[in-house]
Every structure is written in structure tokens, then in C-alpha cells.
Amino acid sequence: MRLPPGWYPQTSGGVSQFLAKIPRNNPADGTALAAAAPHAGWYYSGAIAARALLSLKRDTDTVVIIGGHLPGGMPPLLTAEDAVETPLGEMPVDKEFRAALERSLSALFQGSSGLCSKVQSDRSVDNTVEVQLPLAHYFFPKARLIALRLPADIRSLEAGKEIARIGRELGRRPVVLGSTDLTHYGINYGYSPKSGGEKALAWVRDVNDANFIAAVKAGNPEAILDRAEADRSACSAGAVLGALGFAQGASAELLAYGTSADASPGEIPDSFVGYGAFCWR
């Protein structure tokens, strides 16, 4: 664990207490091949993220978490540790799967210049993967882990397909969780095309985030990348493409949506972020 305290509960009891409150009566629960979840602190988006985790098939033996915060042209980043520490203890990494994935991604992302020819170890402090780890460990206590980050690049769609192929070849039953937040709006993010207040919140919810959500539900990778870049409506589009590629034609649906403004009822903060939980089944 590298993020400072406050992003998620620091004890197993705290994690269990938080997640025990999440309803388990959604028809999608336990049916999805892949999902996507937000990655803010749990106070803001943990309940929405849990909806995505709950949708995933329960009989998995390998949970693949795909983070982002990488622009197009960057190489993928792959967690190098053999286990990760969560408040629930150590979650082991599927080392055989990781080795095969590293070889595959190195070939996939090799450009004509060779600049992206080598997958790099992820040594950065980054929330896109870390805030999902306690969720994955809680809901899949016997599974092993693969954790990586993919860039906002059309090749990330192919990376998701490679994860599916490797899983078949190794006899695994993987599920994939992509990790992205939606529109970052306001003075904190230097993005305020609709000024502030209720008008801005409605625009983010009903237009900017809605357009990105529509692209995801349509299964259109080019539109996902275009909307994320042109509208600044997703910070980790590569993670969504990875989940989409893994799902390979499964239907996408929106499980839950909200914003960080929901944590401040009665007032609209100067800055806020959109959150969505998706699944493919």
C-alpha cells in the first residue's frame, strides 16, 4: 500500500464494514466477464466501484486490474511484485500469467521507433489500481492478481484480447476490471466550460459524461478515445479499452453513476468528478 491513509479503510474490519452495506440484489451480480469502476477515495466512489466488482463472475481464479493515467504513446506498466499487500493481507500475483502477458504486450506495443517496445515495471504511486485492490481481495479472496496500466491508445483494445487469449492458453478463468473516473470539472482541474453551480453539474451529468457512457455502451473504441480526449470525460480510457477488448462483443451496461458532488448534499462544490460503474456480460 502506497497511497496515504484516507483513500480506503486501512484495516480488514474497516473494509468488511464498508462493503457489507452494498446491496447484493442487482441482476448483473456474478454474471459479467469484465467491468469498469471509478478510482477515487472510497468515501466518494467506493460504493459505485463495488457495484462493478459485484458484477464479475464469481468462479474466477485470476483478477486482472487495468489502471490508467497514461496518455497514448506510453508503454504499458506492469506490477512487478509477486504479491500485493491489502488491508486483508497478501494477494498473490499470477506469475505465469504475468510473464506471458509481458511478452505479448512488448510485441503489441512495439512501434516503428521502438520507443514502446518494452513493458515497464509500475513503480509509481497511482490510485487507478491501488484503490481497487482491497475490493478485489474482498470479493475474490482465493484469486490471484494481475495488475497493469494501459495507455489511451487503440492498441489497449488488443491488449484486452491478448489477456483473454492468454487466459485460455493457460487454462485460467480470468475476469477484468478496468479503472477510470469520468469528467474532472472545476477550478481544481482547470476545466470549467459551463462556469459553476447546478448548470455545470447538469452538463457534466447529462451531456459530457453521458456522451462517454454512450460510447462505452455502443462498444465503439474510437469514440471512447475521442470523447475522453476531446471532452476530457475520462482520465483512463486505455483501461476501458482493455476491458472492452477482453469482453470481445459482450454487451455493456451502466450499473451505477454519480459524482463527488453527491457527497455534499445541498451544495455544489467548485470542483467535482464523475463516476460510473460498467459491466460487460
SULQUICOR-V257013 format. One record per residue. RES is the residue in three letters. SS is DSSP state (2 for helix, 1 for strand, 0 for the rest). PHI is phi in degrees with one decimal (* if undefined). Layout:
# SULQUICOR-V257013
res:ss:phi
RES:SS:PHI
RES:SS:PHI
This chain:
# SULQUICOR-V257013
res:ss:phi
MET:0:*
ARG:0:-120.5
LEU:0:-67.2
PRO:0:-67.9
PRO:0:-55.6
GLY:0:119.2
TRP:0:-72.5
TYR:0:-156.6
PRO:0:-58.9
GLN:0:-95.5
THR:0:-125.4
SER:2:-63.3
GLY:2:-64.1
GLY:2:-65.6
VAL:2:-62.8
SER:2:-63.3
GLN:2:-63.8
PHE:2:-64.2
LEU:2:-78.9
ALA:2:-65.3
LYS:0:-84.1
ILE:0:-79.2
PRO:0:-59.5
ARG:0:-113.6
ASN:0:-112.0
ASN:0:-80.9
PRO:0:-58.9
ALA:0:-80.4
ASP:0:-57.2
GLY:0:75.4
THR:0:-117.2
ALA:1:-93.8
LEU:0:-77.7
ALA:1:-148.3
ALA:1:-151.6
ALA:1:-136.7
ALA:1:-138.5
PRO:0:-76.0
HIS:0:-134.2
ALA:0:-78.3
GLY:0:-58.9
TRP:2:-60.2
TYR:2:-56.0
TYR:2:-93.1
SER:2:-130.8
GLY:2:-62.9
ALA:2:-67.9
ILE:2:-68.8
ALA:2:-60.8
ALA:2:-60.8
ARG:2:-60.1
ALA:2:-65.7
LEU:2:-62.8
LEU:2:-63.7
SER:2:-72.9
LEU:1:-73.0
LYS:0:-58.2
ARG:0:-83.5
ASP:0:-89.2
THR:0:-71.7
ASP:0:-114.2
THR:1:-142.0
VAL:1:-99.2
VAL:1:-102.5
ILE:1:-102.4
ILE:1:-113.0
GLY:1:-97.3
GLY:0:-149.4
HIS:0:61.7
LEU:0:-121.3
PRO:0:-73.9
GLY:0:-57.8
GLY:0:94.9
MET:0:-83.7
PRO:0:-77.1
PRO:0:-63.3
LEU:1:-117.4
LEU:1:-125.6
THR:0:-64.3
ALA:0:-94.3
GLU:0:-67.7
ASP:0:-86.3
ALA:1:-160.2
VAL:1:-118.8
GLU:1:-93.6
THR:1:-123.9
PRO:0:-59.6
LEU:0:-95.6
GLY:1:112.6
GLU:1:-88.2
MET:1:-109.5
PRO:1:-72.3
VAL:1:-92.7
ASP:0:-80.4
LYS:2:-69.5
GLU:2:-65.5
PHE:2:-63.4
ARG:2:-62.2
ALA:2:-62.4
ALA:2:-65.9
LEU:2:-68.9
GLU:2:-61.5
ARG:2:-62.8
SER:2:-66.1
LEU:2:-68.8
SER:2:-62.7
ALA:2:-72.6
LEU:2:-66.3
PHE:0:-95.3
GLN:0:-73.8
GLY:0:-90.6
SER:0:-62.7
SER:0:-85.4
GLY:0:79.0
LEU:0:-65.6
CYS:0:-106.7
SER:0:-77.4
LYS:0:-123.4
VAL:0:-64.8
GLN:1:-104.2
SER:1:-73.3
ASP:0:-86.8
ARG:0:-111.0
SER:0:-87.6
VAL:0:-80.6
ASP:0:-149.0
ASN:2:-81.3
THR:2:-61.7
VAL:2:-95.8
GLU:2:-60.9
VAL:2:-69.7
GLN:2:-85.2
LEU:2:-61.5
PRO:2:-63.3
LEU:2:-62.5
ALA:2:-62.3
HIS:2:-67.7
TYR:2:-69.3
PHE:2:-79.1
PHE:0:-131.8
PRO:0:-65.5
LYS:0:-102.5
ALA:0:-85.3
ARG:1:-95.8
LEU:1:-121.5
ILE:1:-125.7
ALA:1:-128.5
LEU:1:-150.0
ARG:1:-129.5
LEU:0:-117.9
PRO:0:-80.5
ALA:0:-76.3
ASP:0:-146.7
ILE:0:-60.5
ARG:2:-66.9
SER:2:-66.5
LEU:2:-62.3
GLU:2:-67.0
ALA:2:-60.2
GLY:2:-61.6
LYS:2:-65.4
GLU:2:-66.7
ILE:2:-60.9
ALA:2:-64.0
ARG:2:-62.9
ILE:2:-62.6
GLY:2:-58.0
ARG:2:-64.6
GLU:2:-65.8
LEU:2:-90.6
GLY:0:73.2
ARG:0:-91.6
ARG:0:-122.3
PRO:1:-77.5
VAL:1:-123.8
VAL:1:-123.3
LEU:1:-121.8
GLY:1:-85.1
SER:1:-132.1
THR:0:-151.2
ASP:0:-93.5
LEU:0:-102.8
THR:0:-59.1
HIS:1:-99.5
TYR:1:-118.1
GLY:1:118.4
ILE:0:-64.6
ASN:0:-66.1
TYR:0:-115.2
GLY:0:63.9
TYR:1:-145.6
SER:0:-141.4
PRO:0:-67.7
LYS:0:-118.6
SER:0:58.1
GLY:0:-136.7
GLY:2:75.8
GLU:2:-62.4
LYS:2:-62.0
ALA:2:-67.5
LEU:2:-62.4
ALA:2:-64.6
TRP:2:-65.1
VAL:2:-60.4
ARG:2:-69.2
ASP:2:-96.5
VAL:2:-123.3
ASN:2:-67.2
ASP:2:-67.7
ALA:2:-61.3
ASN:2:-67.7
PHE:2:-67.7
ILE:2:-59.1
ALA:2:-62.9
ALA:2:-65.5
VAL:2:-65.1
LYS:2:-65.3
ALA:2:-78.6
GLY:0:67.4
ASN:0:-103.1
PRO:2:-64.3
GLU:2:-65.0
ALA:2:-66.3
ILE:2:-60.0
LEU:2:-65.8
ASP:2:-63.5
ARG:2:-65.8
ALA:2:-61.7
GLU:2:-81.6
ALA:2:-70.4
ASP:0:-101.1
ARG:0:54.4
SER:0:-104.2
ALA:0:-158.9
CYS:0:-91.0
SER:0:-143.1
ALA:2:-62.0
GLY:2:-60.8
ALA:2:-66.8
VAL:2:-65.9
LEU:2:-63.8
GLY:2:-61.1
ALA:2:-65.5
LEU:2:-62.3
GLY:2:-63.1
PHE:2:-63.3
ALA:2:-70.3
GLN:0:45.5
GLY:0:97.0
ALA:0:-66.3
SER:0:-77.8
ALA:1:-98.2
GLU:1:-142.2
LEU:1:-90.0
LEU:1:-90.2
ALA:1:-161.0
TYR:1:-146.1
GLY:1:-169.3
THR:1:-136.1
SER:2:-65.7
ALA:2:-64.8
ASP:2:-64.0
ALA:2:-78.4
SER:0:-125.7
PRO:0:-61.2
GLY:0:92.9
GLU:0:-147.0
ILE:0:-113.0
PRO:0:-66.8
ASP:0:-63.7
SER:1:-134.0
PHE:1:-158.2
VAL:1:-133.0
GLY:1:-89.3
TYR:1:-134.9
GLY:1:-138.2
ALA:1:-112.2
PHE:1:-120.9
CYS:1:-143.4
TRP:1:-121.1
ARG:0:-150.2
